[in-house]
Amino acid sequence: MNNSFSKIAILIPSFNPNHNLLDFVKDLSTNKWSEIVLINDGSSEESQIVFDSCKTIKNVHIINHSKNQGKGVALKTGIKYLSNKSNRIDGLITVDSDGQHLVKDINKIAKSAIYKKNNVFFGIRLFDKNTPFKSSFGNKLTKNLLYLLNGISINDSQTGLRYLPISILDGLLKLPGEKYEYELECLFAIKDLGYSITEIPITTVYIDNNSGSHFRPLIDSARIYLVFLKFSLSSLLSFVIDIGMFILFFFYFESIYIATMISRIISGIFNFTINRSFVFNINKKSKLLKELISYFILWATLLCLSALIVSIEQGSSAFRVVPFKILVDLSLFLLSFYVQKNIIFKSK
């Protein structure tokens, strides 16, 4: 007897698929889903025959993009379409089209979602020595940064097999991101909206060393970590200003504490301005006062911590004090990013 998941929809974003997608959709359609939605994200004419064949399968709906816009846009297209069917579905499962997800694992996610329809479920792959480098590299890097900077603990940050309840869809539609970075933004939103992620182990499948994946480690990782990279650049410039002013005023006043205070005030004003407008793209003036106060509290806390810790070297030569200050301030860098991203300049 076929499984009945009539309150769950399947969403598959796809770009230039081969005939394996047709076989996959056929197998998937043996279960009674609410609907199987394929997003043709501007695929080539050669791939059109695959979508035409999928269209003949019962309960399959195709949405076409005239040109390739990226996985993030494709997901949002499908989410928007399915969110209008909130009276018919409890949630949706996103699935990749490159053959990495097995029907049995999709069923496993769906069965869990039936009993906890308002929860979020992720299908988690197990990474071992046989995992292609471009898959393990991106996942490990993202996993560590997510935990370190955002307090999000998840073993497979890049999995495309996810169950999302209908209650979260409107929030996900408001998120930025056009390509793979959108899936990372969804992770932040899931946490911010108060949902927890239940991890369900799935089979790890790589076809032809994962050559069918359109994820490009260097280019797409740069997009995913763009905010962190911009923050790093802003902090580096502020750091250079801070160290330059510190050296100047240290030789002038011969006081670590005074030099630290003055240099941190100058660099702090610069850092707040750049981070608000360039790093976190905050344009609303309504929250400016609150952000200023919050930033000042963070700034003062980091200033005092830096000054008190570096003051341990009071009496030492500048050639010892300056490197020690650099080490201390670098250790406060990650704390500053976490607070600014998740508290001060948190986007709603």
C-alpha positions as CSV (number, residue, x, y, z in Angstrom):
1,M,0.0,0.0,0.0
2,N,1.3,3.4,-0.9
3,N,2.3,5.9,1.8
4,S,-0.1,8.8,2.2
5,F,1.5,12.1,2.8
6,S,-1.4,14.2,1.5
7,K,-0.7,17.2,3.8
8,I,3.0,17.5,2.7
9,A,4.3,18.9,-0.6
10,I,7.6,18.2,-2.3
11,L,9.6,21.1,-3.7
12,I,12.5,20.4,-6.1
13,P,14.5,23.3,-7.5
14,S,16.4,22.1,-10.7
15,F,18.8,23.4,-13.2
16,N,19.9,21.4,-16.3
17,P,18.8,18.0,-14.9
18,N,19.3,14.7,-16.8
19,H,16.9,11.8,-17.2
20,N,17.7,10.6,-13.7
21,L,15.3,13.3,-12.4
22,L,12.5,11.7,-14.4
23,D,13.1,8.3,-12.8
24,F,13.4,9.9,-9.4
25,V,10.1,11.8,-9.7
26,K,8.3,8.7,-10.9
27,D,9.5,6.8,-7.8
28,L,8.6,9.7,-5.6
29,S,5.1,9.9,-7.1
30,T,4.2,6.4,-5.9
31,N,3.5,8.1,-2.5
32,K,0.4,10.3,-2.1
33,W,1.9,13.7,-1.7
34,S,-0.2,16.9,-1.7
35,E,1.8,18.0,-4.7
36,I,5.3,17.6,-6.3
37,V,6.5,21.0,-7.5
38,L,9.5,21.3,-9.8
39,I,11.1,24.6,-10.4
40,N,12.8,24.8,-13.8
41,D,15.4,27.4,-13.1
42,G,16.1,28.5,-16.6
43,S,17.5,25.1,-17.8
44,S,18.8,24.5,-21.3
45,E,16.6,23.4,-24.2
46,E,18.2,19.9,-23.9
47,S,16.8,19.6,-20.4
48,Q,13.3,20.7,-21.4
49,I,12.3,17.2,-22.4
50,V,12.9,16.0,-18.9
51,F,10.5,18.6,-17.5
52,D,8.0,17.8,-20.2
53,S,8.1,14.2,-19.3
54,C,7.8,15.0,-15.6
55,K,4.7,17.1,-16.3
56,T,2.9,14.0,-17.5
57,I,3.2,12.3,-14.1
58,K,0.1,12.7,-11.9
59,N,0.2,15.4,-9.3
60,V,3.4,17.0,-10.6
61,H,3.4,20.8,-11.2
62,I,6.2,22.6,-13.1
63,I,7.1,26.3,-12.6
64,N,9.5,27.7,-15.2
65,H,12.0,30.6,-14.9
66,S,12.8,32.2,-18.2
67,K,16.5,32.4,-17.1
68,N,18.7,30.9,-14.5
69,Q,18.3,32.9,-11.2
70,G,19.9,30.6,-8.6
71,K,18.8,28.0,-6.1
72,G,17.7,30.7,-3.6
73,V,15.3,32.3,-6.0
74,A,14.0,28.9,-7.2
75,L,13.3,27.9,-3.6
76,K,11.5,31.1,-2.9
77,T,9.4,30.7,-6.1
78,G,8.3,27.3,-4.9
79,I,7.7,28.4,-1.3
80,K,5.6,31.3,-2.4
81,Y,3.5,29.0,-4.6
82,L,3.0,26.5,-1.8
83,S,2.4,29.1,0.9
84,N,-0.8,30.1,-0.9
85,K,-2.0,26.5,-0.3
86,S,-1.8,26.8,3.5
87,N,-5.3,25.4,3.9
88,R,-4.2,22.2,2.1
89,I,-0.8,21.4,3.4
90,D,1.0,21.2,6.8
91,G,4.4,21.8,5.3
92,L,6.8,21.1,2.5
93,I,10.0,19.1,2.0
94,T,12.8,20.6,-0.2
95,V,14.7,18.0,-2.2
96,D,17.8,18.4,-4.5
97,S,17.5,17.2,-8.1
98,D,21.0,15.8,-8.5
99,G,20.2,12.4,-7.2
100,Q,21.7,12.8,-3.7
101,H,18.4,12.2,-1.9
102,L,16.8,8.8,-1.8
103,V,13.0,8.3,-1.8
104,K,13.3,6.2,1.4
105,D,15.0,9.1,3.2
106,I,12.4,11.5,2.0
107,N,9.7,9.2,3.3
108,K,11.6,9.0,6.6
109,I,11.5,12.8,6.9
110,A,7.8,12.9,6.0
111,K,6.9,10.2,8.6
112,S,8.5,12.3,11.3
113,A,6.7,15.4,10.1
114,I,3.3,13.8,10.2
115,Y,3.6,13.5,14.0
116,K,5.3,16.8,14.6
117,K,4.0,18.9,11.7
118,N,5.1,22.2,13.2
119,N,8.7,21.2,13.7
120,V,11.7,21.6,11.3
121,F,13.5,18.5,10.2
122,F,16.8,18.2,8.3
123,G,18.1,15.1,6.6
124,I,21.7,14.9,7.8
125,R,24.4,13.2,5.7
126,L,27.3,11.4,7.4
127,F,30.7,12.6,6.1
128,D,33.6,10.2,6.0
129,K,36.9,9.8,4.1
130,N,35.1,8.9,0.9
131,T,33.2,12.3,0.8
132,P,34.3,14.5,-2.1
133,F,36.5,17.3,-1.0
134,K,34.3,20.1,-2.3
135,S,31.4,18.7,-0.2
136,S,33.3,18.1,3.0
137,F,35.3,21.4,2.8
138,G,32.3,23.7,2.5
139,N,30.2,21.8,5.1
140,K,33.0,21.7,7.8
141,L,33.8,25.4,7.3
142,T,30.1,26.4,7.5
143,K,29.4,24.1,10.5
144,N,32.3,25.5,12.6
145,L,31.4,29.2,11.8
146,L,27.7,28.6,12.5
147,Y,28.5,27.3,15.9
148,L,31.2,29.7,16.7
149,L,29.5,32.9,15.5
150,N,25.8,32.1,15.7
151,G,25.4,29.4,18.3
152,I,23.8,27.1,15.7
153,S,24.8,23.5,16.1
154,I,24.1,21.3,13.1
155,N,26.1,18.5,11.5
156,D,25.2,19.1,7.9
157,S,24.7,22.8,7.2
158,Q,24.4,22.3,3.4
159,T,21.8,19.6,3.3
160,G,19.0,20.3,0.8
161,L,16.6,17.8,2.3
162,R,14.5,19.8,4.7
163,Y,11.0,19.7,6.1
164,L,9.6,23.2,6.7
165,P,6.2,23.7,8.4
166,I,3.7,26.0,6.8
167,S,3.9,28.4,9.8
168,I,7.5,29.3,8.9
169,L,7.1,29.9,5.1
170,D,6.1,33.6,5.3
171,G,9.3,34.4,7.3
172,L,11.5,32.5,4.8
173,L,10.1,34.5,1.9
174,K,11.4,37.7,3.4
175,L,15.0,36.6,3.5
176,P,17.7,37.9,1.2
177,G,19.8,35.6,-1.0
178,E,19.5,34.4,-4.6
179,K,21.8,31.4,-4.7
180,Y,23.2,28.9,-2.1
181,E,23.6,31.6,0.5
182,Y,19.8,31.6,0.9
183,E,19.9,28.2,2.5
184,L,22.2,29.6,5.1
185,E,19.9,32.6,5.7
186,C,17.1,30.0,6.3
187,L,19.2,28.5,9.1
188,F,19.5,31.9,10.8
189,A,15.8,32.5,10.4
190,I,14.8,29.2,11.8
191,K,16.8,30.0,15.0
192,D,15.5,33.6,15.1
193,L,11.9,32.5,14.7
194,G,12.2,30.1,17.6
195,Y,12.2,26.8,15.8
196,S,14.6,24.0,16.7
197,I,16.0,21.6,14.1
198,T,15.6,17.9,14.4
199,E,18.4,16.0,12.6
200,I,17.5,12.8,10.9
201,P,20.4,10.6,9.5
202,I,20.1,9.9,5.8
203,T,22.1,7.9,3.2
204,T,25.1,9.7,1.8
205,V,25.0,9.5,-2.0
206,Y,27.6,11.0,-4.3
207,I,27.1,10.3,-8.0
208,D,30.3,10.5,-10.1
209,N,32.2,12.3,-7.3
210,N,29.3,14.7,-6.9
211,S,30.0,16.2,-10.4
212,G,26.3,16.9,-10.9
213,S,26.2,19.5,-8.1
214,H,26.3,23.1,-9.1
215,F,27.8,24.2,-5.8
216,R,31.2,25.8,-6.4
217,P,33.3,25.8,-3.2
218,L,35.3,29.0,-3.7
219,I,32.7,31.2,-5.5
220,D,29.6,30.1,-3.6
221,S,31.4,30.0,-0.2
222,A,32.4,33.6,-0.9
223,R,28.7,34.4,-1.3
224,I,27.7,32.4,1.7
225,Y,30.2,34.1,4.0
226,L,29.9,37.6,2.4
227,V,28.7,39.2,5.6
228,F,31.5,37.7,7.6
229,L,34.0,38.8,4.9
230,K,32.7,42.3,4.9
231,F,32.8,42.4,8.7
232,S,36.4,41.1,8.6
233,L,37.3,43.9,6.2
234,S,35.6,46.5,8.4
235,S,37.3,45.2,11.5
236,L,40.6,45.1,9.8
237,L,40.3,48.8,8.8
238,S,39.1,49.7,12.3
239,F,41.9,47.6,13.7
240,V,44.6,49.4,11.6
241,I,43.1,52.8,12.8
242,D,43.0,51.6,16.4
243,I,46.6,50.3,16.4
244,G,47.9,53.4,14.6
245,M,46.2,55.8,17.0
246,F,47.3,53.6,20.0
247,I,50.9,53.8,18.9
248,L,50.7,57.5,18.4
249,F,49.1,58.3,21.7
250,F,51.1,55.7,23.7
251,F,54.3,57.4,22.7
252,Y,52.7,60.8,23.5
253,F,51.1,60.1,26.9
254,E,53.2,57.0,27.9
255,S,50.0,55.5,29.3
256,I,48.5,52.3,27.9
257,Y,45.0,53.0,29.4
258,I,44.7,56.6,27.9
259,A,46.1,55.5,24.6
260,T,43.7,52.6,24.4
261,M,40.7,54.8,25.3
262,I,41.4,57.5,22.7
263,S,42.3,55.1,19.9
264,R,39.2,52.9,20.6
265,I,36.9,56.0,20.5
266,I,38.2,56.9,17.1
267,S,38.1,53.4,15.7
268,G,34.7,52.8,17.3
269,I,33.0,55.7,15.5
270,F,34.4,54.5,12.2
271,N,33.5,50.8,12.9
272,F,29.8,51.6,13.9
273,T,29.3,53.7,10.7
274,I,30.8,51.1,8.3
275,N,29.1,48.1,10.0
276,R,25.7,49.6,10.0
277,S,25.6,50.8,6.4
278,F,28.0,48.5,4.6
279,V,28.3,45.2,6.5
280,F,24.7,44.6,7.8
281,N,22.9,47.0,5.4
282,I,20.8,48.7,8.0
283,N,19.0,51.7,6.5
284,K,16.2,52.3,8.9
285,K,16.6,55.4,11.0
286,S,13.9,54.4,13.5
287,K,16.3,52.0,15.3
288,L,19.4,54.2,15.1
289,L,19.3,55.3,18.8
290,K,18.8,51.8,20.1
291,E,21.7,50.6,17.9
292,L,23.9,53.4,19.1
293,I,23.2,52.6,22.7
294,S,23.7,48.8,22.2
295,Y,26.9,49.4,20.2
296,F,28.2,51.8,22.9
297,I,27.6,49.1,25.5
298,L,29.5,46.5,23.4
299,W,32.2,49.1,22.6
300,A,32.7,50.0,26.2
301,T,32.8,46.4,27.3
302,L,35.4,45.5,24.7
303,L,37.3,48.6,25.4
304,C,37.6,47.9,29.1
305,L,38.4,44.2,28.5
306,S,41.1,45.2,26.0
307,A,42.5,47.9,28.3
308,L,42.5,45.9,31.5
309,I,44.0,42.8,29.9
310,V,46.7,44.7,28.0
311,S,47.5,46.7,31.1
312,I,49.1,43.6,32.5
313,E,52.1,44.6,30.4
314,Q,52.3,48.1,31.9
315,G,55.9,49.0,32.2
316,S,57.0,46.8,29.4
317,S,58.5,48.1,26.2
318,A,56.3,49.1,23.2
319,F,57.8,46.2,21.3
320,R,56.2,43.9,23.8
321,V,53.0,45.8,24.5
322,V,51.9,46.3,20.9
323,P,52.1,42.6,19.8
324,F,50.3,41.6,23.1
325,K,47.5,44.1,22.3
326,I,47.1,42.7,18.8
327,L,46.7,39.2,20.2
328,V,44.1,40.4,22.8
329,D,42.1,42.4,20.3
330,L,42.0,39.5,17.8
331,S,40.6,37.3,20.5
332,L,37.7,39.7,21.0
333,F,37.0,39.8,17.3
334,L,34.6,36.9,17.1
335,L,32.7,38.0,20.2
336,S,32.2,41.4,18.6
337,F,30.9,39.8,15.3
338,Y,28.5,37.6,17.2
339,V,26.9,40.4,19.2
340,Q,26.7,42.8,16.3
341,K,25.1,40.3,13.9
342,N,22.7,38.7,16.3
343,I,21.8,41.5,18.6
344,I,22.7,45.0,17.6
345,F,22.2,44.9,13.8
346,K,19.9,41.9,13.7
347,S,17.6,42.1,10.7
348,K,13.9,41.3,11.3
